[in-house]
Amino acid sequence: MNHSNKETTLPSSETDATAGSTEVLFELIDIKQGLQIGLMTLNREKSLNALSTTMCQLMSDKLTEWEQLDTLVAIVIHGAGERALCAGGDIRQLYSARQQWDGEGVAPPEAVDFFASEYHLDTQMHEYHKPIIIWGSGIVMGGGMGILSSSSHRIVTETTRAAMPEVNIGLFPDATGSWFLQRYPAKTGLFMGLTGADANANDALLCNLADFKASSQHFDKMLRCLCEADWHSALSESDTNSLSSTVSLRNKLHAVATNTLNQFSIESAKTVEFAPSNVAKFMPSIQRLMNYGGLEAIDAILQSDEKLKQFCPKCVDSEWFQAAVANYRYGCPVTKAITYEMYQRAHNLSLTEVMALETNVALHCVIYPDFSEGVRALLIDKDRNPQWSRSLAECLDSEGQAYIQGHFESLAAV
């Protein structure tokens, strides 16, 4: 077992090689009284641990297997290296599949498989009975935000940079983004979705995206605390032969994880300085902007330096806010219109309904031209000069609105 920033000797473990794949590493760590903790390592460090279809499927299969192990009390997920938990889905793979696909009005099979696998994994994690502890250090974007938000115990660090920057590539905040952005306070989730603005550790805590903060150097210390926790008491007091007892066991295991991580976090967070929350600083201005009117009114302010200065003088002097504005101006108009519409629609939807809607919209996005153009400009040719298919004004007139609403219609099967 070889972990970065290793400070202590961990209990014994065995590596579980699944189907010869090294994209995700699985380990069972033996702890006291015959119990175990499962460790998942996203292992594509060079691509910032971007999620592939295979990775989603491997993780899902292992979660199913580990949930049946009576001796396994919790699961820990982290990314290889120190730069990222996960920078999102493997967009290059989706782009390549789209370029080789000529099915009119039908999404490439690779895209269907990817989004189905990703959403199945997110759903499974949301509904999992055992604690899933995730180490959200470094870059956490797109699909990485999906698995972060779907975990029961979420830890961020001073290096955390969490965002949904899909506006840059003609997608929209998917991977359950329409669900968790609703849970940001004061409509800040809508702002973050439209602009792709970064969230630091204190932002993540404020926005209900994280539960604890710690030093990025203390992953092994955190793992050690979990290994030494009193999991046996939760198991010994439970009878798992009934539904109520199963729920009781779940709650007791989660309580052990919560208490352990809370104590760890208090001590770990003292050892490093955390940047203050940008969201907290600008929340009143963001809320006022998001409530200013429809997307057209919001856009008029974000596109004009003069109007923005009149609306929020202190925003002009903020590097964080200006970066968000620059990202918005660069971004795809169709994405902005979809993101705004999705935010309105998802307000009263269940998680299951949100996932079904997001899957359909995501497949539409892959078919339409802006996704390919956005990926080309940002990741392939890297000229950062995308030629978007429409202006925002063209998205908001009657014909443009029909085009946007078409993204929400059922898509033909492959």
ABEGO torsion letter per residue (X at the ends): XBBBGBABBBBBBBBBBBGGBAABBBBBBBBBGGBBBBBBBBBBAAAGGBBBAAAAAAAAAAAAAAAABAABABBBBBBBEAABABAEBBAAAAAAAAAABABBGBBBAAAAAAAAAAAAAAAAAAABABBBBBBBBEBBBEAAAAAAAABABBBBBAABBBBBAAAAAGBBBBGGAAAAAAABBGGAAAAAAAAGBBBBAAAAAAAGABABBBBAAAAAAAAAAAAABBAAAAAAABBAABAAAAAAAAAAAAAAAAAAAAAAAAAAAAABBBBBBAAAAAAAAAAAAAAAEBAAAAAAAAABAAAAAAABAAAAABAAAAAAAAAAAABBAAAAAAAAAAAAAAAABBAAAAAAAAAAAAAAAAABAAAAAAAAAAAAAGAGBBBBABBAAAAABAAAAAAAAAAABBBBBX
